[in-house]
Amino acid sequence: MKRLMILYLMLSLASNSYAQFDVAIGFETELQVYEWQQRPKPQASPYRSVGQVFSFPSIGPKIWFGDWNFLTVSLDGKVAFSPFSLDLVKYKGMGSLSFPTLLKVNFDPTGSDGSLKLGVGGGVQWTMTELYARPKGYRTKNIFFMSYIGEVSIQIVAGDEFSGGAVELFIRGGGAPQGAITFSLGIKYNHRVHFSGMFY
């Protein structure tokens, strides 16, 4: 409920200040240059962390609300697969699968045309590590764990009021009780189609 109220207030600010409220839908693909995860303590031995450089590209839907040249709120979710993710200290299997979901505020710090934006947001991520090729001693029950995540990004935006795209450099990290940690950095590309000026 709190998140919905915050979203409503942000959208009201954008629409009242600039008398325009846009909705855009599209997709976003993401390449994690580096990722690292640590499972919570009850799920694993003392060796709980895994990582990978250059994961497979992930993809998912994205939707934006607000004034495109001033401030938008976006919601996106992805399926991310890293087939070679492993623990270099103690091998226990390979591969990780995660589902990051984010609510972000995107704004132009210069107050000009929205071609350069900063994004700040948070959400949740579900992760499972060591999906396959596990040694006999580590073939125990393997389940997803959840972590709360935050993300900061720098966005270079192109396009007009009808459609466009953006490239983002991002850093994302988070955690949860019992020592769960997730961290990633990389680059994103999204493409959108606008439904501009829906409300005045």
FIFIKE-815827 format. One record per residue (C-alpha): x, y, z; residue number from 1. Coordinates in steps of 0.02 Angstrom, whole numbers, plus 32768, in hexadecimal, padded with zeros to 4 digits. Layout:
% FIFIKE-815827
   xx   yy   zz   i
    X    Y    Z NUM
...
% end
This chain:
% FIFIKE-815827
   xx   yy   zz   i
 8000 8000 8000   1
 808D 8079 802B   2
 80DF 805C 7F82   3
 803C 807C 7F27   4
 8024 8120 7F84   5
 80D6 8159 7F5C   6
 80BB 812B 7EA4   7
 8017 818E 7EA1   8
 8069 8228 7EED   9
 80FA 8224 7E71  10
 8086 8213 7DDE  11
 8018 82A0 7E1F  12
 80B1 8311 7E30  13
 80E9 82EE 7D7E  14
 803D 8305 7D31  15
 800E 83A2 7D95  16
 80B5 83FA 7D77  17
 80BB 83E2 7CBD  18
 8003 83C0 7C94  19
 802F 8320 7C39  20
 8029 826B 7C6A  21
 8079 81EB 7BF7  22
 8073 812F 7BF9  23
 80F7 80CB 7B9C  24
 8109 8010 7B8B  25
 819C 7FAC 7B49  26
 8222 7F2F 7B73  27
 82CD 7F35 7BC2  28
 8363 7EC5 7BAB  29
 83F4 7EBF 7C25  30
 84A8 7E81 7C1F  31
 84F8 7E6A 7CC9  32
 85B3 7E89 7CBA  33
 85CC 7E42 7D68  34
 8556 7DF0 7DE4  35
 856C 7DA4 7E90  36
 84F0 7D50 7F04  37
 84F7 7D06 7FB2  38
 8473 7C8F 7FF0  39
 8428 7CA1 809F  40
 8477 7C38 8129  41
 83EF 7BB4 813F  42
 83FB 7B81 8088  43
 84B4 7B5A 8077  44
 855B 7B28 80BD  45
 85DA 7BAE 80F3  46
 8602 7BC1 8039  47
 8568 7C21 8001  48
 859C 7C9D 7F7A  49
 85A2 7C8D 7EBD  50
 85CF 7D05 7E31  51
 85E4 7D19 7D76  52
 862D 7D96 7CFC  53
 85BD 7DBB 7C64  54
 8518 7D61 7C81  55
 849F 7D37 7BF5  56
 8434 7DCD 7BC1  57
 8390 7DD4 7C21  58
 82EE 7E1E 7BE0  59
 8245 7E52 7C21  60
 81B4 7ECE 7C10  61
 81BA 7F83 7C4D  62
 8138 800C 7C65  63
 8150 80C6 7C87  64
 80D8 8149 7CD0  65
 80ED 8206 7CDB  66
 8132 8296 7C75  67
 81BA 8254 7C04  68
 8220 82F5 7C01  69
 8218 830D 7CBD  70
 81F7 8277 7D2D  71
 81B8 81C7 7D13  72
 8199 8130 7D81  73
 81C1 8089 7D32  74
 819C 7FD5 7D5E  75
 81FD 7F44 7D12  76
 8222 7E8C 7D2F  77
 829C 7E15 7CDD  78
 82D6 7D61 7CD3  79
 8393 7D58 7CE7  80
 83F8 7CB8 7CC8  81
 84B1 7CA4 7CEB  82
 84E5 7BF6 7CB2  83
 859A 7BFD 7CF0  84
 857D 7C4B 7D9B  85
 85E0 7BEB 7E1F  86
 8643 7BF5 7EC1  87
 86FE 7BFB 7E9D  88
 872B 7BCE 7F51  89
 86C0 7B31 7F60  90
 866C 7AE9 7EC6  91
 85B7 7AB7 7EEB  92
 8565 7AC4 7E40  93
 8549 7B40 7DB4  94
 84C8 7BBB 7D77  95
 8453 7C3A 7DC5  96
 83A5 7C77 7D9C  97
 835C 7D1A 7DDC  98
 82C0 7D85 7DC9  99
 82E4 7E3C 7DF4 100
 824B 7EAF 7DFD 101
 8263 7F6B 7E11 102
 81FE 8008 7E2C 103
 8267 80A0 7DF9 104
 825D 815C 7DF2 105
 82B2 81A4 7D56 106
 82D5 825D 7D4D 107
 833B 82DC 7CEA 108
 83B4 8330 7D64 109
 83CF 83C1 7CEB 110
 8316 83E5 7CD7 111
 8326 83F1 7C19 112
 82E2 8375 7B99 113
 82F4 82CE 7BF1 114
 837F 828D 7B80 115
 83EA 8268 7C1A 116
 8396 821B 7CB1 117
 83C4 81D3 7D59 118
 8363 813E 7D99 119
 834F 810D 7E50 120
 82E2 8081 7E8E 121
 82C8 7FE3 7EEF 122
 826F 7F3D 7EED 123
 8287 7E85 7F0B 124
 82E8 7DF9 7EB9 125
 82D0 7D3D 7EC1 126
 836D 7CD7 7EA2 127
 83A0 7C21 7E98 128
 8457 7BF0 7E89 129
 84B2 7B4D 7E5E 130
 842B 7B10 7DE9 131
 8486 7A7B 7D9D 132
 8527 7A15 7D97 133
 8529 7A08 7E55 134
 85A0 798E 7EA8 135
 8553 78FE 7F08 136
 8571 794C 7FB3 137
 8510 79EA 7F84 138
 8474 799E 7F36 139
 8401 79E0 7FBD 140
 835D 7A3E 7FA6 141
 837A 7ADC 7F41 142
 82FC 7B6A 7F51 143
 82EB 7C22 7F22 144
 8319 7CA8 7FA0 145
 82DA 7D5A 7FA0 146
 833D 7DFA 7FB9 147
 830C 7EB1 7FBE 148
 8369 7F12 7F38 149
 8392 7FC6 7F0B 150
 83D0 8009 7E65 151
 8420 80A8 7E24 152
 8434 80C9 7D69 153
 846E 814D 7CED 154
 8402 8150 7C50 155
 8422 8196 7BA3 156
 8377 81AB 7B52 157
 8347 81C0 7A9B 158
 82A3 81CF 7A3E 159
 8207 823C 7A3C 160
 8158 823D 7A86 161
 8129 81A3 7A21 162
 81B9 8128 7A39 163
 8270 811B 7A66 164
 82F7 80BF 7AC4 165
 8375 80D5 7B4F 166
 841C 808E 7B85 167
 843B 807F 7C40 168
 84D5 805E 7CA9 169
 849B 8015 7D4F 170
 84D5 7FD4 7DF6 171
 8460 7F69 7E60 172
 8472 7F1A 7F09 173
 840F 7EDB 7F9C 174
 83FA 7E60 8026 175
 8385 7E0D 80A2 176
 8388 7DBC 814E 177
 83F9 7D25 816B 178
 8485 7D6E 8100 179
 8439 7D6A 8052 180
 8494 7DE3 7FDD 181
 8484 7E0C 7F25 182
 84ED 7E83 7EBC 183
 84FA 7EA9 7E03 184
 8533 7F2F 7D8B 185
 8520 7F3E 7CD1 186
 84C6 7F8F 7C40 187
 8411 7F93 7C06 188
 83B5 7FC1 7B69 189
 82FB 7FE3 7B62 190
 8281 800F 7AD7 191
 81DA 8061 7AF4 192
 813A 8098 7A9D 193
 80DF 812F 7AE7 194
 8028 8152 7B02 195
 8047 820D 7B1A 196
 7FDA 8294 7B62 197
 7F56 821F 7BA6 198
 7F20 829A 7C2D 199
 7F25 8358 7C35 200
% end
